[in-house]
Amino acid sequence: TENGVAKEVTCDFVIGCDGFHGASRKAMPSDVLNTYEKVYPFGWLGVMAEGPQSSDVALFAHNERGFALHSMRTPQLQRFYLQCELDEDLSLWPDDRIWDELEARLGAPGWELKRGKIIQKDVTPLRSFFADPTAHGRLFLVGDASHIVPPTGAKGLNSAFADVSVLSAGLIQHYTKDDSKILGEYADVALARNIQTQRFSWANTAKYHIFPEHNPFERRMQEAEMEFFVTDETAQILYAKQHTGLPYAYWPEL
């Protein structure tokens, strides 16, 4: 404890919902746990602004100046993101510069950026990470303790709830039917789903952002990918299916 007093807690299971920096994943034996990680060479400058919405849907922009995103919080609260350096100095981003940059990256014929009062600014690093396995003995990792995705795919919270949907079914089965089958499958089911969530989030990040290490060929291929995406209906259907359909819930008959 904070006072240096040792205390022992006895329980049936330990559910690690303590986040990326928590203790639960660190408690797994090093010869059991494998981790996979990619740290992206950029961050997001996030802005919260009061004022009417500039769009009634989320807007993603791939621009030579960098990625930009418009999203909604409430009818009078907008959220914006700009690709930036990992060590971006917020003091160099006065409100007018932010609005001008959003205009430059998101601007399109017939669309109006509705400027308002900026009430929050922050810089968020981007990372892809997952652990394998997600369970060991009676320890189960859930949410950020098990996996992190870049926010480009909007999958972080949904992935955590998907973990819980499996684990809660397993705990109900264990305590009501004295059957641990689902608990025994948790690591495999959670990992199989998360791999696909990781793939989509990674691919979405690669699609929209400017990578400083890309050579002219890679930049042109990125443009070709975007051109294919915005002109091919099948590609759009596949994207929509992944954007709205991953991760899936898991609630078997109990």
N, C-alpha and C positions, 0 to 999 in steps of 0.2 A: 504494500500500500504506500501512499505518499508519506506516511510516517515511519516506513521501514519495518512494519509489522508483517510477518509472513502469515498468510491465510490460505487455506485449502478449500476449494469448492469441488464438490462431487456432483457429477452430472452424467446423463446417458450419452449425450452427444455435444460436440462443440461446433457451433455454426459460425464460421469466420465471416462476419459482415463488417469488418473493421477497416475497410478501405485498402488502397494500394500500399500505404506505409504502415499498415497494422502489423500485429504480432502473429496472427494465425498462420499466414503463409510461411513466415520465417520459422514456425515450429515444425514444419515438415522436414524430414531427414533429407540432407543434401544429396544423398545417393538415390533418392526417390524422385525428387522434384526437378523438373526441367522447365526453364522459362525461355520465352522467345520475345524479342523486343526490337522495335524500330523507333528511333527518335528522329523526328522530321526536322529539317534544317530551317524551320520558320515557325512563327507563332501566329496567334490571332489577336489583333487589337479589338477588344470588345467595347461596344458603346451602348449605353441605355439612354434613350431620349424621350422626353415627353412631347406629345403632339399627335395629331391624327396619322393613321397608317398611310404609308406610301404605296402599299399594295395589299390586297386581301389574300394573297398567297405568298409563300416564301420565294425569294429570288436568289438564285445562285449565279455568280458571274465569273467566267474565266476571261481574264484580261491580261495583256502584256505587262501591266503595272502590278498584277497580283490578283489573287482571289478576293471576292467580296460577297457578302451575304446580307440580305434583309430578312428578318423574321419578326413575328408579332408576339407581344406579351398580353396586352389588353387593347381595347379600341383606342386608348390614348397613351399607349406606351409601346415604343418601337425598340427593337434590338438589332444592332448592326455589327458586322465583323469585317475587318480588313486584314489580309495577309500582311505580316510585318516581320521584322527581325526578331530573333529570340530575345535579344537584349535591348529591345526597343525602349527608348527613353520617352516616357509619356509627356515630359515637359516640352518636348519638341512637337507635340501634337495639340495645338490650340484648337478650339471648337471649329473655327472657320476652315482650318486645314483639313480636319476630318470630314466635314461636309463636302468640301471641294473634291476630296479624294473619292468619297462615296459617289459623288456625281460623275466623276471621270470613269470609275470602274463599272458602275451599275447603269449608267445612262443609256437610254435607248429611245428611238423615235416614239413620241406619244406618251412617254412615261415621265412623271414628275416626282422628284425627290422632295418630300415635305419636311423641311427643316424645323427643328424644335429646340427645346432646352436640353442640353446634354447633362445628365445627372450622375453618370457613372462611366469610368474608363478603366480598363484593365488589360493586361497582356497574358494570354494563356498559351503555354507550350503544347505541342501536339505529339502524341505518342501512340504506337500500337504495342500491346503487350498481352500475353496470355501465359498461364501456367498449365502444366500437364504433369501429373493428374490434378484434378480439382478436388480430390478426396483421398484421405489416407486413414485407415482404421475408422475411427468415429469422428474424425475431423472433416468438415465439409467447407469448402471455400465458396463464397457467394459474392456476386457483384464485383466491385473494383478490387477486392482482395484476390480475385481470380483473373480478371481481364480488364484492360483499358482499351478503348477505341478512340481514334480522333473524332471530334464532333461533326465532321463533314457528313457522316452517314446517319447522324441522329439516332444512334443505337445504344448508347451507354445505359440509360435508365431502363429501356426495354429489355436489354440483356440481363440486367440484374433481376427484373421481375420474372424473366423466363427461367432463370436459375431457381428462384423461389417456387415457381409453379411445379418444378420437378421435385424439389426437396420437400415441399409441404405435402405433396401426394405421397412421397415415401414415408414421411413421419406419420401421416394418418394411417397408412397401411400397416406400419410397424406397430402402432399402439392400439389399433382397433382389430387387427387380424393376426397379430403376432407373426407378420410376414415382412421380411426385409429385402424382398426382391428389387423393388424400385430404388431403395437406398443403395443396393449393390450395383445398380445400373447408372447411378447419378453421374459418376465421373465420365463415363463413355457418352451418355446422352448430352450432358452439358458441353463437353468438348466438341462433339460432332456439330452441334448447333453453333457454338461460338466460332469455330473455324470458318464457317460460312459468313457469319457476321463480321469477323475480322477481314475476310477477303473483300466483302462489299465496301467496308469502311476504308480500307487501304486503297482499293481501286477508285473510289469516289474522291479521295484525297489526291491521288495521282492525276485524276482527270482534270481537276479544277485549278490546282496550284501551279505556280511558277517555281521550278526547282533550279537553284543557282548552279548546280553542277551539270545540268543538261547541256549536251552539245547541240549544234544546229540540227542534226538528224533527229535527235530525241525530241526537240522542240517541235519540229515539223510533224513528227508522228503523233505527238500530243494534239496538235491542231487537227490532224486527219481523224483522230479518234473523236474529237468534239464535233467535227463536221458530219461524221457518220451518225453520231448520236442524235443530232438535231434534225436530221433529214430522213432517218429510217424508222418507220413505225414499229417494226418488230423490236428494234433495239430499245425504243421508248417503253414498250410494253414490258419487256424483260426488266428494265430498270425500275419501273413502277412496281412490279411484282416484288422485287427485292427490297425496295425502299419501304413498302408497306407491309411486306410479308415476313420479314426476318426481324427478330427471331420468333419462332413459333412457340406456342404454349404447349404444355404437356400435362394432360389431366386424364389418366387412364381410368377405366372402370375399377372401382374399389369394392 
